[in-house]
Amino acid sequence: MKQFIGVVIDKKMAKTAKVLVKRIKVHPLYKKQMKIKKIYHVHDEMETKEGDKVKFQDCRPISKTKRWQIIEVIKDKEGENDTTRKRS
């Protein structure tokens, strides 16, 4: 299963969060490092807020654009939650 870590950037839809994932990709010929950003629509039953750092993985298709679900919240926006919240 694929798993990514990203930051919640939008929480305006019911049970859906937009998560931004940043990664660095190296060009195969020129060896230049490029910053790649991608936004995923993720199924959210854990009541996350904008700015939370979350870990999510692939799952069955839930809707037209949602094929991912949050498995744990790594860090709250305020930094209050040092322990992680996991999906039960």
N, C-alpha and C positions, 0 to 999 in steps of 0.2 A: 504494500500500500504506500502511496505517495504521501508524504507529510511535509508541511511547510510551516514556517513561523513568520507572522506578519503583524501589522498594526491596524486596528479598526479605524477606518477613516469616515465611515458614514453608517448611521443606525436609524434611518428614517422609515424603513419598511418593517412590517411585522415579521418577526422570526427570521430576519435576513440582515446580514451585516456585510458591508463592503470592506475587504481586507487588502491592504497594500503590502506586497512582497517585493523586497529589494534584494538583488543578487548581483554578483560580478561575474561576467562571462569574458573569457579570453578568446580573441580572434585566432583561428587556427593557423593562418599564414603569417600575419603581421605581429602576433603576440601582444596586441594592445588590449588593455583591460577596459571593458565597457560596463557601465552601470545599467542594469536592466530593471525596469519597474513594471509590475503587472498587478491588476486589480482583479480579485476573485469575489464572486457572490457566494457567501457562505451561510449555511443553515445555522441559526443561533438559538438554542434553547437555554443558554446559560445567562441571559440578561447582561450582556457585555455593554460597555459604554465606549464612546469615541475616545481614542487614545490608548485603549487597552492592548497589551501585547498578547497574542493568542497563538496557539498551535492547532492546526487543522489538518484533516486527512480526507482522501477521496471516499466517496460512498455511492450508493445507487442514485440515479437521477431523481431529485425531489421536485424540480420544476424545469422550465425551459433553460434557465441559466444556472441553477444551483446543482452542483455535483460534489460539493464539499460540506463537511460538518466540523464544528469546533469540538475538540476533544479536551482542551484545558486552557485556562486563563493563566498565563505566566506572570504577568505583572499588571496591576491596575494603573490607571492614569495618574492617580494621586500618589501611588507607591505605598498605599496602606497595606495591601495584601502581599506579604512576603512569601507566604505559602501559596501553592498553586491550587486552583479549584479544578477538579477533574470531573468529567462527565460520568454519571453513575449508570 
